[in-house]
Amino acid sequence: MKKVLVTGGAGFLGSHVVSHLRKRRGNNIVVPRQKQVDLRILNNCLKITRKIDLVIHLAGNVGGIGYNQANPGTLFYDNLMMGVNLIEACRFNSVKKIVIVGTICSYPKYTPVPFKESDLWNGYPEETNAPYGVAKKALLVMAQAYKQQYGLNSVYLLPVNLYGPGDHFDPKVSHVIPALIKKFVEAKKTGEKQVTVWGTGKATREFFYVDDAARAIVLAAEKLNILEPVNIGAGFEISVKALANLIKNLVGYKGKIVWDTSKPDGQPRRMLDTSKARKLFGFQAKTGFEEGLTKTISWYKKTQ
């Protein structure tokens, strides 16, 4: 039985990862809580990684476009320092393996679709995502340097936009799917005749059901021992306009959608080439998009 540390293990993605780990590995899992353990402080990371075999690093400061625009400095500092300290602590305490979960936001603004891992360094990220994306990408460089100098066994995953039960629905930090679900459910309840959505609706996104993402991370922890960026996702593309109409219909809202074109679209297109994950550790997403959305909407209605 390996002793596993999951940073961010009580969060949206982390709770699903921990659930998968417990099914496969028992209860020998450590989940540090943010209020008790500030990962931006090296000494805290040194303490929590003692006698740990495997670290899965999911902790992060993250939000939607509005949150990114309001907090670029905080996002860069927090995400960089958490990752840097954790990687150094793993080296110091001879942790056998660390799984670093990066972000789709690290890709260049204009990346050919589908995004291939070989394109990761071919340009600067979309401006609203750049501080977060660059901070996460720097951890790949550090992991590669630590593997070369110290032999630290690391893997680096790049998940696309996540959604599912347990997502963050607070408008201050929510991403597009929970934000739209919340808007349409509330508008239906209150009888609002229209719902305003940011941007033009022309941008495209790929969405990855959280339980599939958790399964991919656990599979990579068990089977992947090559330090190269590896995409994990569902492998499809949908416009924000089509997404909004789909959620509207699933919620049963009958009003009008109004597009606030004064707000940014973010990255023009997003969709991953996920063939590398299939080849290296046998991962393929299982959850259909409408199925995942229906489960997420149902969870939100029950728990709001």
Secondary structure by P-SEA (a helix, b strand, c coil): cbbbbbcccccaaaaaaaaaaaacccccbbbbbccccccccaaaaaaaaccccbbbbcccccccaaaaaacaaaaaaaaaaaaaaaaaaaaaacccbbbbbbccccccccccccccccccccccccccaaaaaaaaaaaaaaaaaaaaccbbbbbbbbbcccccccccccccccccaaaaaaaaaaaaaacccccccccccccccccccaaaaaaaaaaaaccccccccccccccccccaaaaaaaaaaaacccbbbbbcccccccccbbbbcaaaaaacccccccccaaaaaaaaaaaaaacc
